[in-house]
């Protein structure tokens, strides 16, 4: 990959406990001679090689690349694996990095005020 837009280091733990150092790298979207755009993605350690995600324009190519990474990581967890942040060994918050649109448009219920607290009007 020539240049990266985003990069992170993770530790993936397979269901049987095997630890794998994983690097997720997403390249800069680039115009292709076919008229569409490409965005390189590498998930070294889980997948080998570089994949090119195609989109109508640079934004779509980048969004689809991010969606691909989310689906790969969530599939790993769904299969019984765990993902940790390499630098802290804390659980990798997939939803914080790749928010789901499933809750879109739904209002969260208001939290009750603590006892004795006044509500502002």
Buried (B, 14 or more C-beta within 10 A) or exposed (E): EEEEBBEBBBBBBBEEEEEBEBBBBBBBBBEEEEEBBBBBBBBBBBBEEEBBBBBEEBEBBBBBBBEBBBEBBBEBBEEEBBBBBBEEEEEBEBEEBBEEEEEEEEEEEEEEEEEEEEEEE
